[in-house]
């Protein structure tokens, strides 16, 4: 019995070349559509990230803190050392050594410029997350988690019962959105 060599090169026919070109074109179109959809979704979830480009703020258009396991450990260390969201919109880290790191400056930009800072914007974020299909992108998940941290601090520092309840509701909705993303 004679076996065919699957690795033997066969000359391309005109029809085969056209099919390959069409397939390549369809694949490129699909990639462009996926990339555009991901960008539009990210802009919809965190509109402040898109407006940063217009204001020419430093760093990336949509910065992300987490790029490695070391970054995740550093974020945990920063959160455990203590952070504060001031009423003026400023973000600060209690530990001076951690506050001086370059990565902490990225975190500062995210916390001051990207994450939503009021209840209606947070509820709008939760609504967008619940309407998205699939998992959040890494930067979207990170920004949502930092929004949860911000919401927790605002809830704890609220002076009136009405404010505390509004921030608590935002916290619960964000928690459910994150849980839904993790469970799907």
Residue frames as qw, qx, qy, qz and C-alpha x, y, z in Angstrom:
[[0.000, 0.890, 0.455, 0.000, 0.00, 0.00, 0.00],
 [0.434, 0.322, 0.006, 0.841, 1.42, 3.35, -1.01],
 [0.252, -0.747, -0.439, 0.431, 1.11, 6.24, 1.52],
 [0.282, 0.823, 0.148, 0.471, 0.84, 9.87, 0.49],
 [0.476, -0.092, -0.315, 0.816, 3.31, 12.27, 2.02],
 [0.079, -0.869, -0.485, 0.067, 1.19, 14.95, 3.75],
 [0.309, -0.761, 0.080, 0.565, 4.14, 17.37, 3.78],
 [0.502, 0.165, 0.542, 0.653, 4.77, 17.21, 0.07],
 [0.115, 0.507, 0.047, -0.853, 4.34, 20.64, -1.47],
 [0.431, 0.535, 0.696, 0.206, 1.65, 20.86, -4.05],
 [0.166, 0.091, 0.222, 0.956, 1.69, 23.79, -6.47],
 [0.234, 0.468, 0.477, -0.706, -1.10, 26.28, -5.83],
 [0.255, 0.498, 0.693, 0.454, -3.85, 26.41, -8.36],
 [0.032, -0.334, -0.116, -0.935, -5.50, 29.72, -9.22],
 [0.593, -0.541, -0.409, -0.435, -8.65, 28.61, -7.39],
 [0.741, -0.368, -0.424, 0.368, -6.65, 27.59, -4.30],
 [0.356, 0.065, -0.142, 0.921, -4.85, 30.94, -4.20],
 [0.271, -0.442, -0.237, -0.821, -8.14, 32.85, -4.42],
 [0.713, -0.517, -0.452, -0.141, -9.64, 30.76, -1.62],
 [0.656, -0.238, -0.344, 0.629, -6.60, 31.34, 0.61],
 [0.152, 0.214, -0.005, 0.965, -6.72, 35.08, -0.08],
 [0.465, -0.516, -0.340, -0.633, -10.41, 35.25, 0.70],
 [0.757, -0.446, -0.454, 0.148, -9.90, 33.28, 3.91],
 [0.508, -0.073, -0.239, 0.824, -7.06, 35.60, 4.97],
 [0.090, -0.363, -0.151, -0.915, -9.22, 38.65, 4.20],
 [0.629, -0.546, -0.413, -0.368, -12.11, 37.26, 6.28],
 [0.729, -0.339, -0.405, 0.435, -9.74, 36.50, 9.19],
 [0.318, 0.084, -0.116, 0.937, -8.28, 40.03, 9.09],
 [0.318, -0.464, -0.274, -0.780, -11.75, 41.55, 8.97],
 [0.722, -0.505, -0.468, -0.062, -12.81, 39.42, 11.93],
 [0.616, -0.201, -0.330, 0.686, -9.75, 40.53, 13.94],
 [0.079, 0.251, 0.038, 0.964, -10.45, 44.19, 13.15],
 [0.515, -0.522, -0.373, -0.568, -14.07, 43.83, 14.23],
 [0.751, -0.429, -0.453, 0.216, -13.10, 42.09, 17.48],
 [0.473, -0.052, -0.220, 0.851, -10.49, 44.73, 18.29],
 [0.118, -0.352, -0.161, -0.915, -12.91, 47.58, 17.55],
 [0.637, -0.529, -0.450, -0.334, -15.63, 45.97, 19.64],
 [0.696, -0.338, -0.419, 0.475, -13.27, 45.54, 22.59],
 [0.272, 0.085, -0.103, 0.953, -12.19, 49.19, 22.37],
 [0.335, -0.443, -0.289, -0.780, -15.77, 50.44, 22.17],
 [0.709, -0.499, -0.495, -0.059, -16.79, 48.29, 25.12],
 [0.585, -0.205, -0.348, 0.704, -13.90, 49.58, 27.21],
 [0.039, 0.222, 0.043, 0.973, -14.85, 53.18, 26.37],
 [0.513, -0.494, -0.421, -0.562, -18.45, 52.46, 27.31],
 [0.721, -0.444, -0.488, 0.209, -17.53, 51.01, 30.70],
 [0.492, -0.572, -0.124, 0.645, -15.04, 53.71, 31.67],
 [0.390, 0.847, 0.255, 0.254, -15.74, 56.88, 29.64],
 [0.277, -0.925, 0.203, 0.161, -13.14, 58.82, 31.64],
 [0.692, -0.245, 0.515, 0.443, -10.45, 56.61, 30.14],
 [0.521, 0.558, 0.466, 0.448, -11.42, 57.86, 26.68],
 [0.018, 0.982, 0.128, 0.138, -11.56, 61.53, 27.71],
 [0.615, -0.626, 0.236, 0.417, -8.00, 61.31, 29.08],
 [0.625, 0.208, 0.437, 0.612, -6.75, 61.23, 25.49],
 [0.163, 0.840, 0.321, 0.405, -8.46, 64.54, 24.77],
 [0.357, -0.933, 0.045, -0.033, -6.95, 66.20, 27.86],
 [0.591, 0.600, -0.447, 0.300, -3.45, 64.86, 27.03],
 [0.649, -0.665, 0.313, -0.195, -2.84, 63.35, 30.44],
 [0.072, 0.592, -0.802, -0.047, 0.32, 61.32, 30.97],
 [0.462, -0.114, 0.868, -0.138, 0.60, 57.57, 30.76],
 [0.098, 0.153, 0.887, 0.425, -1.34, 55.19, 28.54],
 [0.363, -0.256, -0.342, -0.828, -4.78, 55.96, 27.17],
 [0.809, -0.397, -0.156, -0.405, -6.37, 53.32, 29.37],
 [0.120, 0.569, -0.751, 0.312, -3.74, 52.50, 32.00],
 [0.898, -0.261, -0.322, -0.149, -3.62, 49.22, 33.80],
 [0.371, -0.757, 0.493, -0.216, -1.78, 48.60, 37.04],
 [0.787, -0.231, 0.570, -0.050, -1.52, 44.83, 36.88],
 [0.599, 0.614, -0.448, -0.251, 0.89, 43.30, 34.37],
 [0.532, 0.266, -0.785, 0.174, 2.55, 40.56, 36.42],
 [0.690, -0.468, -0.545, 0.091, 2.24, 38.62, 39.65],
 [0.443, -0.106, -0.312, 0.834, 4.62, 41.13, 41.28],
 [0.145, -0.284, -0.142, -0.937, 2.21, 43.92, 40.37],
 [0.634, -0.477, -0.490, -0.361, -0.68, 42.04, 41.97],
 [0.667, -0.333, -0.469, 0.473, 1.41, 41.57, 45.12],
 [0.240, 0.053, -0.117, 0.962, 2.31, 45.29, 45.10],
 [0.360, -0.423, -0.322, -0.767, -1.34, 46.29, 44.69],
 [0.709, -0.483, -0.513, -0.023, -2.27, 44.09, 47.65],
 [0.566, -0.194, -0.342, 0.725, 0.57, 45.64, 49.69],
 [0.017, 0.233, 0.063, 0.970, -0.57, 49.17, 48.79],
 [0.533, -0.485, -0.410, -0.559, -4.18, 48.40, 49.69],
 [0.740, -0.424, -0.479, 0.209, -3.13, 46.83, 53.00],
 [0.438, -0.021, -0.256, 0.862, -0.85, 49.75, 53.91],
 [0.037, 0.706, 0.491, -0.509, -3.79, 52.11, 53.58],
 [0.220, 0.275, 0.438, 0.827, -5.13, 54.34, 50.85],
 [0.085, 0.589, 0.475, -0.648, -7.34, 57.40, 50.95],
 [0.203, 0.534, 0.545, 0.613, -9.69, 58.99, 48.48],
 [0.101, -0.278, -0.302, 0.906, -10.00, 62.65, 49.43],
 [0.318, 0.712, 0.530, -0.333, -13.17, 64.67, 48.88],
 [0.133, 0.753, -0.263, -0.589, -11.21, 66.83, 46.44],
 [0.862, 0.470, -0.094, -0.164, -10.66, 63.79, 44.23],
 [0.179, 0.695, -0.687, 0.113, -7.05, 63.20, 45.25],
 [0.965, -0.111, -0.238, -0.024, -5.76, 59.70, 45.92],
 [0.013, -0.757, 0.588, -0.286, -3.04, 59.03, 48.49],
 [0.851, -0.041, -0.509, 0.120, -1.13, 56.07, 49.88],
 [0.585, -0.807, 0.046, -0.066, -0.22, 56.09, 53.59],
 [0.815, -0.306, 0.242, 0.429, 3.18, 54.42, 53.19],
 [0.093, 0.882, -0.229, -0.402, 5.67, 57.00, 51.85],
 [0.295, -0.381, 0.788, 0.384, 7.96, 54.38, 50.32],
 [0.417, 0.379, 0.813, 0.145, 5.11, 52.73, 48.41],
 [0.261, 0.868, 0.298, -0.301, 3.71, 56.13, 47.41],
 [0.044, -0.767, 0.406, 0.495, 6.99, 57.03, 45.69],
 [0.519, -0.026, 0.792, 0.321, 6.96, 54.04, 43.31],
 [0.161, 0.174, -0.520, -0.821, 6.28, 54.50, 39.59],
 [0.208, -0.307, -0.898, -0.237, 3.55, 51.84, 39.70],
 [0.097, -0.564, -0.628, 0.527, 1.79, 53.79, 42.45],
 [0.098, 0.387, -0.135, -0.907, 1.66, 56.81, 40.13],
 [0.245, -0.091, -0.779, -0.570, -0.21, 54.65, 37.59],
 [0.231, -0.471, -0.833, 0.177, -2.60, 53.65, 40.34],
 [0.047, -0.492, -0.284, 0.821, -3.04, 57.31, 41.23],
 [0.201, 0.170, -0.449, -0.854, -3.97, 58.17, 37.62],
 [0.292, -0.265, -0.874, -0.285, -6.47, 55.30, 37.53],
 [0.241, -0.524, -0.718, 0.390, -8.05, 56.26, 40.86],
 [0.028, -0.517, -0.165, 0.839, -8.18, 60.00, 40.15],
 [0.231, 0.367, -0.382, -0.816, -9.07, 60.00, 36.46],
 [0.300, 0.035, -0.851, -0.431, -10.64, 56.69, 35.40],
 [0.161, -0.336, -0.912, 0.173, -12.88, 55.18, 38.04],
 [0.237, -0.665, -0.404, -0.581, -16.35, 56.68, 38.52],
 [0.221, 0.104, -0.551, 0.798, -16.66, 58.84, 41.62],
 [0.433, -0.040, 0.272, -0.858, -20.41, 59.23, 42.17],
 [0.527, 0.120, 0.785, -0.304, -23.32, 56.87, 42.68],
 [0.699, 0.578, 0.145, -0.395, -25.09, 57.46, 39.31],
 [0.399, 0.673, -0.593, -0.192, -21.86, 56.82, 37.37],
 [0.193, -0.295, 0.923, -0.151, -21.19, 53.68, 39.39],
 [0.632, 0.295, 0.614, -0.370, -24.71, 52.40, 38.75],
 [0.616, 0.681, -0.185, -0.351, -24.24, 53.16, 35.05],
 [0.130, 0.552, -0.822, -0.052, -21.03, 51.09, 35.14],
 [0.423, -0.027, 0.863, -0.274, -22.87, 48.20, 36.78],
 [0.689, 0.514, 0.285, -0.424, -25.58, 48.41, 34.13],
 [0.487, 0.685, -0.479, -0.253, -23.00, 48.28, 31.32],
 [0.083, -0.394, 0.911, -0.083, -21.22, 45.34, 32.95],
 [0.569, 0.154, 0.726, -0.354, -24.46, 43.39, 33.29],
 [0.690, 0.619, 0.094, -0.363, -25.18, 43.91, 29.58],
 [0.218, 0.666, -0.676, -0.226, -21.77, 42.74, 28.37],
 [0.988, 0.059, -0.063, -0.132, -21.26, 39.22, 27.11],
 [0.797, 0.272, -0.352, 0.408, -18.22, 37.27, 28.19],
 [0.643, -0.486, -0.263, 0.531, -15.57, 38.26, 30.67],
 [0.006, -0.991, 0.046, 0.126, -14.34, 41.76, 31.36],
 [0.654, 0.562, -0.306, 0.403, -10.92, 42.63, 29.98],
 [0.660, -0.178, -0.436, 0.585, -8.10, 42.79, 32.51],
 [0.146, 0.141, -0.147, 0.968, -8.08, 46.60, 32.72],
 [0.482, -0.425, -0.304, -0.703, -11.89, 46.74, 32.97],
 [0.765, -0.401, -0.501, 0.056, -11.89, 44.19, 35.78],
 [0.525, -0.071, -0.349, 0.773, -9.09, 46.06, 37.57],
 [0.077, -0.267, -0.015, -0.961, -10.91, 49.40, 37.27],
 [0.634, -0.452, -0.408, -0.477, -14.14, 47.81, 38.48],
 [0.741, -0.310, -0.492, 0.336, -12.35, 46.32, 41.47],
 [0.323, 0.019, -0.238, 0.916, -10.76, 49.69, 42.32],
 [0.342, -0.398, -0.226, -0.821, -14.22, 51.26, 42.01],
 [0.737, -0.442, -0.502, -0.093, -15.38, 48.71, 44.58],
 [0.578, -0.174, -0.394, 0.693, -12.55, 49.80, 46.91],
 [0.018, 0.219, 0.006, 0.976, -13.50, 53.46, 46.40],
 [0.545, -0.449, -0.403, -0.582, -17.16, 52.68, 47.08],
 [0.719, -0.365, -0.539, 0.243, -16.23, 50.84, 50.27],
 [0.393, -0.085, -0.293, 0.867, -14.27, 53.81, 51.57],
 [0.209, -0.292, -0.162, -0.919, -17.03, 56.26, 50.67],
 [0.656, -0.453, -0.526, -0.297, -19.57, 54.02, 52.42],
 [0.658, -0.318, -0.483, 0.482, -17.43, 53.86, 55.57],
 [0.284, -0.096, -0.156, 0.941, -16.83, 57.64, 55.60],
 [0.178, -0.550, -0.495, -0.649, -20.43, 58.68, 54.91],
 [0.027, -0.107, 0.504, -0.856, -21.92, 60.95, 57.54],
 [0.606, 0.022, 0.164, -0.778, -25.64, 60.52, 56.90],
 [0.610, 0.058, 0.774, -0.159, -27.66, 57.34, 56.86],
 [0.679, 0.659, 0.174, -0.272, -29.03, 58.17, 53.40],
 [0.302, 0.771, -0.542, -0.143, -25.51, 58.53, 51.93],
 [0.310, -0.379, 0.868, -0.087, -24.35, 55.34, 53.59],
 [0.698, 0.285, 0.615, -0.230, -27.32, 53.41, 52.18],
 [0.607, 0.754, -0.088, -0.235, -26.72, 54.78, 48.65],
 [0.154, 0.684, -0.711, -0.043, -23.03, 53.81, 48.77],
 [0.502, -0.165, 0.827, -0.191, -23.94, 50.42, 50.28],
 [0.764, 0.482, 0.346, -0.255, -26.32, 49.75, 47.38],
 [0.467, 0.783, -0.388, -0.137, -23.57, 50.70, 44.92],
 [0.185, -0.526, 0.826, -0.082, -21.19, 48.36, 46.73],
 [0.673, 0.094, 0.697, -0.229, -23.65, 45.45, 46.55],
 [0.721, 0.651, 0.099, -0.217, -24.31, 46.02, 42.84],
 [0.276, 0.763, -0.582, -0.055, -20.57, 46.20, 42.07],
 [0.396, -0.349, 0.836, -0.152, -19.92, 43.08, 44.12],
 [0.758, 0.307, 0.529, -0.227, -22.62, 41.18, 42.22],
 [0.600, 0.762, -0.169, -0.175, -21.25, 42.38, 38.88],
 [0.057, 0.663, -0.746, 0.025, -17.73, 41.22, 39.78],
 [0.559, -0.116, 0.790, -0.224, -19.07, 37.93, 41.08],
 [0.774, 0.515, 0.263, -0.257, -21.05, 37.41, 37.86],
 [0.449, 0.772, -0.437, -0.104, -17.92, 38.07, 35.80],
 [0.150, -0.512, 0.836, -0.128, -15.90, 35.59, 37.86],
 [0.620, 0.048, 0.729, -0.285, -18.58, 32.89, 37.75],
 [0.755, 0.577, 0.128, -0.284, -19.27, 32.98, 34.00]]
